[in-house]
Amino acid sequence: MSDMFTEMKNKLSGNASKIVFPEGLDERILTAASQLGQEGIIQPVLIGNEEKIEQKAEELSCPLDGVDMIDPHTYAAFDQMVAAFVERRKGKATEEDAREKLLNANYFGTMLVYMDQADGLVSGAAHSTADTVRPALQIIKTKPGISKTSGVFVMVRDDERYVFADCAINIAPEAQDLAEIAMTSAETASLFDVDPRVAMLSFSTKGSAKSPETEKVAEAVQIAKEKAPELTLDGEFQFDAAFVPSVAEKKAPDSDIKGDANVFVFPGLEAGNIGYKMVQRLGGFDAVGPILQGLNKPVNDLSRGCSADDAYKLAVITAAQAYDAQ
């Protein structure tokens, strides 16, 4: 795990990406921001009342060297932000609506990213996933050709790294959604120096069972192959056929995936969420994420049960996403 983050921080050295933390008074966020600011690899931007943040930081013995603070109530460019928000929402928000919404730290922070005043955002320590994702979808929006964002975990144990998707956002993705998730997950894998070999998972391998569920995955495979022919990608696979070479040889001998997949796309959120937690708890893997993908600019969501170390690591990942998108 430490090697992976050392690699990412080395890549970011000298770049000093600005990462927004809307939950500026949360002690875990303050602790993470203090460490990041002192290291100088990332410039944290805390949203909230500056006096209260400084007081809380003093109580926690967290130096704020290298940390910016912005209070939406006193932000000098608030009027310009309101106008930009109204324009972005294209008739779905009045100026009055915008002024009210932009006093919300998540909306305010997301607008900073949209307006290129910051490179990415990390929230969720004290907010729900919806509170983090909704402003991102309304303001930053998904990349061209991507209809939905998705959430992945990077599973790390010693020198092993695997990408699991979607484990956080889409409950019952259609074939088109699964294809998009596969392609964006391959991009995320590359961010972690994983040469992506993508397996689309099911309870069937290459037609061994027939049902609407298995046919949906098979259709997703064809869509992804047509859109991204350069990817090493195949399915539908049972997990053992995707991961164990001897099983792959028996069940899918003609596949480009030879039991050596490292990016696993689950057929639905139920399977993905259960799968990553089982690997984490039974297999002793660290689960890094969820990392949101498919957005025009990086926004990532913490768990409300997160630690300061989780916030620190997700900020590094967010900065790396921004760096790779340059």
Residue, then its C-alpha position, 0 to 999 in steps of 0.5 A: m500500500s505504501d509503495m503505491f502512494t509513494e509512487m503517486k506522490n512522487k508523480l505529483s511532486g512539484n505540481a501542488s494540486k489544489i484539493v477542496f475539502p468542504e468539511g473544513l471543521d471535521e477533525r479528520i479532515l483537518t488532520a489530513a489537510s494539515q499533513l498534506g499542507q506540511e508535505g507541500i505535495i497538495q494544497p488543501v482548501l478548507i471550506g468554512n468559517e476561517e476563525k472556527i477552522e483555526q480555533k479547531a485546528e489549534e485544539l487539535s494541534c494541527p498546523l495550517d501551514g500550506v492550507d487555504m481557507i475559504d468562507p462562502h459567506t465572505y468569498a469575494a467572487f461570490d457574485q461571479m460564482v452565482a452567475a456561473f452556476v445559473e448559466r451552468r444549470k441552464g434555466k433549472a436555477t434562478e439567481e435566488d436559488a443559486r445564492e442559497k445553494l452556493l452557501n452549501a459547502n459541497y455546492f460551493g466547493t464543486m463550483l470552485v473545481y468547475m471554475d478552475q479555482a481548484d483541481g478536485l474535491v474530497s467530501g463525505a466524512a460528514h455527508s452522504t454519498a448523494d450530498t457529494v455526488r449530486p452537485a458533481l453531476q449537476i455542475i461538473k457532469t460526466k465526460p462526453g460519451i459517458s452517461k453515468t458516473s461509477g465508483v471503483f475500489v482498488m484492492v491492494r495487498d502487498d504487491e497485488r493490485y486489482v480494480f473492482a467496479d461498480c461497488a458504490i453508485n449504480i444499483a442495476p446497470e444496463a448493458q450500455d452502463l456496464a460497457e462504460i464502467a469497463m472502459t472508465s475502470a480501465e482508465t482508473a487502473s492505469l492511474f495506479d500503474v495497472d495494465p488493465r485486463v478487464a473481465m466482465l463478471s457473471f454467474s456464467t462463462k461464455g454462455s454456460a448459462k442463459s438468462p437475461e442477466t448473463e445476456k446483458v453482460a455478454e451484450a456489454v462485452q460486445i459494446a465495450k469491444e466495439k467502442a474500445p477495441e484496444l482494450t484487453l477485455d472479455g466476458e462473460f466470466q465466472f470469477d474463477a474463469a477470470f482469475v485462475p489460469s487452469v480454470a480459464e483454460k478449461k472454460a474459456p480457452d479462446s479468450d484473450i483473458k487467460g485467468d489473468a484479469n486485474v480489472f473486474v466489472f460486476p454485473g450490479l451493485e449488490a454483487g460489487n459491494i458484497g464482493y469487495k467487502m469479502v475480499q477486504r475482510l477475508g482476503g486481507f486486502d486494503a480497499v482504497g476508495p470509492i473512487l468516482q470515475g467518468l466525471n469531467k473533473p475529479v470529485n471523490d466520496l469518503s465514507r462517514g466512518c472514514s479515518a484521517d488517513d482515508a481522507y489523506k489517501l483519497a486526496v492524493i488519489t484525487a490529485a493524481q486523477a487531476y494530474d493525469a487529466q491535464 
